[in-house]
Amino acid sequence: MFLSESLGLNEKGNLTIGGLDTVDLAEKYKTPLYVMDEELIRKNCRLYLDSLKKAYGDNGLVLYASKAFSCIGVLKIAAQEGMGLDVVSGGELYTAKKAGFPMDKVYFHGNNKTYDEIEFAVSENIGCFVADNIGEICDIDEIASKNNKIVNILLRIKPGVDAHTHDFIKTGQIDSKFGFAIETGEAFDAVKKTLSCKSINLLGIHCHIGSQIFEIEPFVEAAKVMLSFMKAVRDETGVELSHLNLGGGYGVQYTKDDDPIGYDEYIGDIAKAVRKLAEKYQLKMPKIIMEPGRSIVASAGITLYKIGAVKEIPGIRTYVSVDGGMADNPRYIMYGAPYSAVVANKADQKADRIVTIAGKCCESGDLIQENIALANPEKGDVLAVLVTGAYNYSMSSNYNRIPKPAVVMIKDKKDRIIVKRESYEDVIRNDVSEE
Ligand SMILES: *Cc1c(COP(=O)(O)O)cnc(C)c1O
């Protein structure tokens, strides 16, 4: 009924998450507030782990792409579920370290890792780097050598696959800042360069074709391109690559118009394609790695706001302003991302007023959603924006010096804070006031 199985309706007509009344949560913790359902995060992890095991046996690994939502509380859950981790910065790596995440299951991504970040990751003995460019390969080799270590890497490849999604989140094509293109020969040069590095162990290749994808074919297509590249590498260098990382990007349902594919089908088709081609090319079955981010946490989260000003502009539109906005959810202003919302204290009422939800920042573009149907939104109501568990907290800012909201986790109908609300003191904590 409300897009996510975490959500429901209670006898007061209020929206619930994980069985708790969202209006009570808004009262207890104040707004804006991110609320997440731990059970659903765990379930989403298991869907991947179980589907991959079913389709491919034990030679698979699922990494949680932590950029979707990185904090100690969430990383602990991912670790307990047996996930590996994808980090893209020193800060994400530091969070993983503080969460006690097993470092051998950490993969370090990114198109411009700094020397310091590489040194940090090498000193922590992370499982693998996903190397993006030649300069970086040289840096990794140098740092590994200085530390008398052999470091595992995958090479990020552009498979040239066009995933039908928003241009900003399409990364597998040749005009992308990420990785090495196959058709220009860059990818092959990178393999040769890597094989010549004394302190690097080349495990395999990686691709990530985009995000919020609802079709299976681009993933299967990418897997095929990757396997034929592995064959070409074997044929030319004699080296058999053992790891194939196919990235993330599986779509989630933000509105009723989104129609995600079943995990079993999606993972099953990919595994089948890999198996078939590995046999055909007489390659050893590679370890398959997947890196879901959004689909692990998005559906488990909502954001609660208080409605303030309701401004009706006759014949134009009605603005319903909330006490948050682009500072806690920049996805509409950045991508025009679709969202669903419910007036939490009127969740049993018919949503028949078309309005625009506006944030409180000093930007006309600071909107959460335009032309969305809500049940008679009024000042003082609690508004729940749904499916905000991914790329909301992790993309939040202090624009307009707005403190970041708290994150509350629900488990067994009990609520606990996993990230504290920032105070005004937190907002100025790095300001230097002395002359
Ligand atoms: C963003 C990203 C992911 C996760 O993508 P989702 O769409 O959140 O599943 C995985 N791998 C890489 C390299 C990424 O950049």
The ligand as a Tripos MOL2 file, in Angstrom:
@<TRIPOS>MOLECULE
LIG
   15    15     1     0     0
SMALL
NO_CHARGES

@<TRIPOS>ATOM
      1 C1         27.1760    3.7520   -6.8730 C.3       1 LIG1
      2 C2         27.8970    2.5040   -7.1160 C.ar      1 LIG1
      3 C3         27.3350    1.2840   -6.7350 C.ar      1 LIG1
      4 C4         25.9590    1.1770   -6.1480 C.3       1 LIG1
      5 O1         24.9690    1.5920   -7.0360 O.3       1 LIG1
      6 P1         23.4300    1.4500   -6.6370 P.3       1 LIG1
      7 O2         22.7190    2.0200   -7.7930 O.co2     1 LIG1
      8 O3         23.2340    2.2380   -5.3920 O.co2     1 LIG1
      9 O4         23.1620   -0.0020   -6.4440 O.co2     1 LIG1
     10 C5         28.0820    0.1570   -6.9210 C.ar      1 LIG1
     11 N1         29.3180    0.1970   -7.4690 N.ar      1 LIG1
     12 C6         29.8820    1.3510   -7.8550 C.ar      1 LIG1
     13 C7         31.2450    1.3490   -8.4260 C.3       1 LIG1
     14 C8         29.1910    2.5410   -7.7100 C.ar      1 LIG1
     15 O5         29.7460    3.6720   -8.1100 O.3       1 LIG1
@<TRIPOS>BOND
     1     1     2 1
     2     2     3 ar
     3     2    14 ar
     4     3     4 1
     5     3    10 ar
     6     4     5 1
     7     5     6 1
     8     6     7 2
     9     6     8 1
    10     6     9 1
    11    10    11 ar
    12    11    12 ar
    13    12    13 1
    14    12    14 ar
    15    14    15 1
@<TRIPOS>SUBSTRUCTURE
     1 LIG1         1 GROUP 0 **** ****
